[in-house]
Amino acid sequence: MNTPQLLTREVPPRAAWALEQAGISPLLAQLFAARGVRSADELDEGLARLLPPEGLKGIDAAAALLADSLDQGARICIVADYDCDGATACCVALRGLALLGFQPQQLCYVVPDRAIHGYGLTPAIVELALPLRPQLLMTVDNGIASLAGVAHAQAMGLQVLVTDHHLPALVNEVIELPAADALVNPSQPGCGFESKNLAGVGVAFYVLLALRSELRKRGRYDAAQQPKLDGLLDLVALGTVADVVKLDANNRRLVAQGLKRMRAGRAQPGIAALFTAAGRDMARANAMDLGFALGPRINAAGRLSDMTLGIECLLCDEPTRALELARQLDAINRERRDIEADMREQAEQKLERLMQDPRLQGEPPPALALFEAEFHEGVVGIIASRLKDRVHRPSFVFARGADGQLKGSGRSIPGFHLRDALDLISKRHPQVLKKFGGHAMAAGCTLADDGFELFATALQQVAREWLDAAALTRTLRTDGPLPPEMFSPAAVRELDAQVWGQAFEAPLFCDPVEVVSQRIVGERHLKLRVRQAGVLRDAIWFGHIDPVPTSGHLAYRLSLDEYQGQQRVQMVVEAMV
């Protein structure tokens, strides 16, 4: 459904030549130049090249607040979030504060239960934290829109430090920030930090860098004696990739440094255990491992159970216990996959019935909203993502929450800012949305029990106004044909060693092929034998079982297929046109 249009990335010849002259291999020079890299300096992964913390608005106040807490022996409670970014940010904060001098009795954390508390620093989360007797609440990956929660915490006599990366709240079309004692967020108005794409865990790491600098000024240690914080970068890398933030040059440095620690065997025991539980080789760790193997196992705890399990795994320093926790997370993730498969089947059946509407003429509507009372609240975001990928439409999926209200999660396509669309719907229909928030490409909302039909109609209306035929056509940007000599294990390893991700996509090649044979393997995947430039090659299309034509243009990635000690290059198919 929705066969993509294949577009070839342009390669600026001067940039590619400059990169080659700087010692970059011809293949990588072409790929990097096509992704906007203009000089080898942008590819420098050294820690010295990280943007300095001073550019973040509010970070000096945050550092002073934390340093005062250390001087006074105050107790800090980290208020986490229930996704991988929030979990890693919590662990970075706890481990980092301990490295910088806080005692164990000064540190604790709380994490909301998705079904009970909802998202962010709510008054209910403040109440959950109060028995732990903190003097300071520090949010990670949340808090920028927590106006009531911050006010409640301060009314209870607590100081509040907000660290976040989400968009702030809009109140009557005016940005309103919480009255926190300190607030660090590259997305807040007036912040001149060059990288607006830090994940929540990246913001937490930067706050620690600023705190270390403040403690140097206060004479706790000098530059030679100061604690090293680079040991936290494996956690920063995991949270950054798992949250699918744009991998600009600064984020790529953070991820590259974390991956280096993993490959060198210097990761946190919890991360090493997750590699083992996922059946992945940490010595060859890449961003795909973080995004598709480790991240989902951490996220599964927040979706189906309690993110405390994920946080405790990442905090654990004892390898045997860490492996026990990682295997529990793996079991929860398998359960999540089973639930997802059932929900996905139901969602696709609903989609097929919807498409039978003669008014649609076989095309999906400009935006999708699906509701099933039995859906699991923790998995609706994944189903929305699957539907969005299938039909290339902004998609919302709803389940009934424990409180009887409808809890929805949405995913979008380029050109349709999901949070702004929700804001417009709330203005046109003030009663339909109980609350909402998010980003351009992902958002969540809560509806009244009887609000679904009105919401679905309103969402489609906004999509008709904002999206034209070009925006509703799925496109895949490819890197064109791959030279035959690059079909080698060495070339695949060179590609795998790079940091690819959101807005710095992994290479996708495109070549004309003849299909020699095709068969279903594992009940869900199409195994192909194709002839490309006169050479027979193996290809596999995961999650695809429909037969393909005998010839066409194949869009594919490269991977190494290892079997009985032998390595073979295979094409992993993304599309065939």
ZADOKE-749015 format. One record per residue (C-alpha): residue in one letter; x, y, z. Coordinates in steps of 0.001 Angstrom, whole numbers, plus 500000, padded with zeros to 6 digits. Example, Ala and Ser with C-alpha at 12.3 -4.5 7.8 and 13.67 -1.06 7.14 Angstrom:
residues 2
A512300495500507800;S513670498940507140;
END
This chain:
residues 577
M500000500000500000;N501223503483499108;T504163502464496902;P506900505015497538;Q508450507367495063;L512208506838494985;L514327510003495002;T518104510059494716;R520018512326497063;E522141514968495415;V525861514805496119;P527581518220496036;P530799517378494142;R532939520005495884;A531955518726499329;A532589515093498373;W535975516037496904;A536923518005500049;L536036515059502266;E538070512673500113;Q541027515046500277;A540721514946504068;G541180511176504022;I537543510000504008;S536951506930501833;P535225507672498503;L532022505838499493;L531685507589502850;A532637510936501309;Q529706510610498887;L527304509560501637;F528359512274504081;A528285515015501445;A524751513992500478;R523730514430504144;G525018517978504369;V528529517418505724;R530837520003504217;S534121519475506058;A535901516722507954;D535719518869511092;E532014518053511302;L532959514374511539;D535367514891514431;E533906512730517224;G536213514003519959;L534722515155523237;A536562518455522864;R534298519197519899;L531099519039521960;L529202522306522192;P529954523979525543;P527242523905528240;E527312527686528624;G525099528064525566;L522116526512527335;K519800529074528880;G519336528542532608;I522207526099533012;D524231528354535333;A521233528667537672;A520740524887537518;A524406524246538361;A524289526698541279;L521088525107542604;L522641521637542551;A525955522850544009;D524059524544546853;S522205521286547468;L525525519454547683;D526960522043550094;Q523850521856552280;G523565518056552265;A520099518364550720;R518205515370549364;I517374515332545641;C514593513322544028;I514854512710540285;V511454512740538589;A511872510425535603;D509769509491532596;Y508577506072531496;D510410505780528158;C514021504898527354;D515103508533527157;G513594509214530577;A515081506048532079;T518591506737530792;A518316510396531837;C517364509299535352;C520370506983535521;V522731509624534108;A521524512088536750;L521823509611539635;R525199508216538575;G526552511651537669;L525483513327540904;A527097510471542842;L530333510917540879;L530289514630541681;G530057514123545426;F526460513424546438;Q526058510634548991;P523656507714548392;Q521274508927551088;Q520940512244549239;L519635510656546028;C516349508986545128;Y513942508871542206;V510294508413541272;V508873507430537897;P505211507730536906;D503113504730536010;R501789505384532499;A498284504084533294;I497919505706536737;H499796509000536757;G500100510050533127;Y503055512011531818;G505263514583533507;L505566516260536897;T501919516168537929;P500669517044541421;A500139513278541894;I503856512645541230;V504773515338543717;E502663513497546292;L504445510262545352;A507801511937546018;L506926513615549327;P507362510486551536;L510982510312550279;R511548513673552026;P513430515526549263;Q514313519203549360;L514769519451545571;L512913517814542692;M514898517480539467;T512866516489536411;V514512514664533515;D512882514395530079;N509758516140531383;G508543519204533253;I508509521984530647;A504693521832530471;S504139520875534139;L502724524192535317;A500471522703538012;G503029520134539172;V505795522688539678;A503409525009541533;H502263522160543776;A505837521110544574;Q506752524657545550;A503608524960547652;M504870521877549507;G508144523685550245;L510264521989547557;Q512644523573545089;V512255522443541469;L514852522084538716;V513308521289535332;T515488519618532674;D513632518739529500;H513728518920525709;H510031518922524802;L508072521929523555;P506622524230526237;A502912524592526944;L500680526941524986;V498067528730527072;N495693530881525006;E498255530791522177;V500961532148524492;I503970530062525572;E503857529596529328;L506768528179531317;P506599526639534781;A507849528883537593;A510684526490538443;D513718527554540461;A515816526703537409;L514882525480533933;V517162523981531264;N515664523131527883;P517095523974524455;S513502524330523187;Q512569527137525599;P512220530674524214;G515441532657524240;C517797529668524394;G520614530173521902;F522105526675522184;E523180525668518691;S521755522135518912;K518012522170519557;N517972518395519187;L519357517181522516;A517374514296523977;G516314514476527602;V519348512385528535;G521591514809526648;V520190517744528617;A520804515873531888;F524404515172530839;Y524982518834530017;V523620519874533424;L526212517590535023;L528981519189532949;A527870522608534183;L527647521383537788;R531204520042537598;S532371523430536337;E530530525187539192;L532096522851541742;R535552523632540318;K534837527321540852;R533867526551544440;G537197524802545017;R535972521232545477;Y538571520040542952;D540712521334540133;A540677520321536478;A543229517558537066;Q541309515990539956;Q537743516484538743;P535588513364538268;K535315512046534725;L531802512040533304;D532554510317529995;G531708506980531613;L528053508031531344;L528112508385527571;D526910504841526871;L523672505789528646;V523535509102526768;A523976507289523456;L521224504763524221;G518673507395525247;T519532509686522334;V519102507006519678;A516028505450521317;D514228508814521423;V514719509277517655;V515940512868517981;K517784514385515047;L521396513269514939;D523034516617514289;A526813516882514640;N526646517332518425;N524330514376518978;R526425512220516645;R529452512964518826;L527564511941521961;V526385508711520324;A529773507922518786;Q531509508295522147;G528970506007523808;L529334503373521112;K533124503468521482;R532769502673525168;M530455499766524393;R532728498302521717;A535671498566524113;G533763496584526769;R533461499589529120;A529676499929529188;Q527522499929532311;P526779496349533437;G523097496900532639;I523823497869529045;A526199494907528623;A523458492657530024;L520904494047527570;F523238493218524672;T523471489657525982;A519703489343526498;A519104490660522977;G521637488271521435;R523756491147520095;D527545491454520111;M528535494544522101;A532010494505520537;R530304495442517255;A527697497799518720;N526053500257516346;A523177502698516473;M520768500094515049;D521418497917518109;L520468500802520385;G517357501749518440;F515984498308517628;A517324495944520316;L518168497738523576;G515744500657523390;P512619498510522885;R513540496295525832;I513800499302528133;N510643500847526673;A508705497609527165;A508915498065530941;G507228501464530710;R504635500207528242;L503476497072530033;S504865497167533548;D506858499667535583;M509858501582534263;T511504501056537646;L512683497695536286;G514445499361533353;I516027502003535573;E517213499428538100;C518803497390535295;L520752500439534102;L521723501389537665;C522871497901538628;D526634497478539088;E526590493721539675;P526762491867536313;T524865488745537404;R521977490731538846;A521998493061535824;L521612490053533539;E518651488800535587;L516963492185535181;A517808492350531465;R516221488942530937;Q513085490126532735;L512992493095530373;D513473490743527434;A510506488634528584;I508339491758528909;N509408492827525422;R508356489448524012;E504975489937525673;R504812493416524162;R505477491973520712;D502633489463521142;I500227492198522245;E501406494402519396;A500832491650516829;D497228491177517976;M496567494918518080;R498175495458514705;E495976492789513125;Q492850494413514587;A494001497873513499;E494659496714509944;Q491221495078509801;K489682498372510874;L491729500149508232;E490565497744505530;R486912498308506506;L487488502050506479;M489019501861503004;Q485864500192501666;D484077503517501941;P483316504341498280;R484007508016498946;L487683507211499512;Q488071505468496123;G490521502961497552;E492787505592499089;P493212506056502846;P491798509277504337;P494262512170504777;A494666511247508465;L493795508159510491;A492247507816513939;L491404504350515239;F489949503298518585;E489451499910520168;A488486499682523833;E490537496494524330;F493754497975522982;H496618498239525491;E497313501851526371;G501069501265526467;V501276499975522881;V499055502422520955;G502052504545519936;I503735501571518255;I500546500734516344;A500181504353515261;S503748504220513949;R503075500987512036;L499932502448510436;K501738505674509555;D504476503670507839;R501954501539505958;V499685504247504533;H501870507394504882;R499234509305506795;P499255511039510195;S497872508336512479;F496365508270515972;V495452505112517868;F493373505157521058;A492726502785523954;R490499503175526984;G492525504186530023;A491973503003533572;D490040506219534276;G487595505567531440;Q488986508304529198;L490490507586525789;K494277507710525705;G495793508230522268;S499223508346520722;G499983509712517280;R502759509614514702;S503067511942511753;I504587512488508329;P506679515431507061;G504581518547506603;F502074517815509368;H503076519168512796;L501137516888515111;R501275519022518258;D500161522097516286;A497326520090514738;L496114519115518211;D496321522739519287;L494141523774516338;I491605521028517104;S491436522191520729;K490591525717519553;R487923524576517109;H486411522040519503;P487241523151523066;Q485538520190524732;V487051517302522757;L490661517320524045;K491186516945527781;K494940517357527418;F497609516998524764;G501304517526524090;G504267516364522071;H506386517177519044;A505964517664515321;M506234513948514563;A504870512343517747;A502215513460520196;G499713512192522722;C496287513265523874;T493361512348526111;L489739512466524967;A486465512275526807;D484740508897526480;D482365510205523784;G484895512366521952;F486447509956519467;E484212510507516423;L484469514275516700;F488244514052517109;A488618511761514078;T486550514141511931;A488451517200513170;L491852515560512571;Q490894514678508991;Q489696518226508384;V493018519702509505;A494867517179507330;R492793518178504278;E493739521787504880;W497434521213505498;L498407518305503231;D498461518260499435;A498947515315497086;A502735515680497179;A502821515531500980;L500583512440500943;T502946510635498566;R505485508545500375;T509032509162499236;L512221507260499929;R515496509123499541;T518180506802498250;D521896507097497611;G521572505724494097;P523384502645492780;L526123500984494783;P529362500218492918;P529711496416492598;E533104496436494340;M531378497775497470;F529442494522497952;S531980493280500485;P532068492518504219;A534700495245504646;A532395497870503122;V529476496760505332;R531667496953508420;E532808500443507413;L529190501571507050;D528127499914510312;A530896501710512212;Q529317505111511457;V526590506836513456;W523377506888511417;G519919507845512585;Q517161510424512465;A517964513212509939;F521269511443509204;E519764508321507692;A521632505081507129;P522626504531503495;L519842503274501243;F521005502193497803;C518919501660494680;D519678499421491712;P517713497817488853;V517418494073489420;E515883490937487959;V514176488661490461;V515370485087489895;S513467483482492783;Q511320484434495759;R509946482497498727;I508485483088502182;V510738482334505166;G509819482419508832;E506167482948507797;R506624486743507637;H509598487538505398;L510258487425501667;K513567485872500641;L514785486905497199;R517506485895494801;V518177488768492410;R520515489529489524;Q522137492943489864;A524607494110487208;G524946490501486067;V525746489163489570;L523417486953491641;R522788488352495121;D520720487444498184;A518058489817499462;I515435489716502199;W512374491880502787;F511452491675506457;G507763491798507322;H506713491532503666;I505058488466502145;D503424489773498949;P505151488600495753;V507186491142493805;P507517491679490048;T510209489876488084;S512127493130487598;G512259496633489005;H514310499054491068;L515261497704494482;A515838500107497399;Y517991498296499934;R520461498492502773;L523497496261503203;S523933493782506012;L526192490890506875;D524497487501507026;E526570485197509220;Y526040481454509102;Q528381478714510298;G531279481138510481;Q530779482445506953;Q529926486076506228;R527867486997503197;V526637490407502138;Q522887490557501654;M520474493259500590;V517816494225503137;V514922495480501030;E513015498655501886;A510971498936498689;M510692497754495096;V509320499969492355;
END
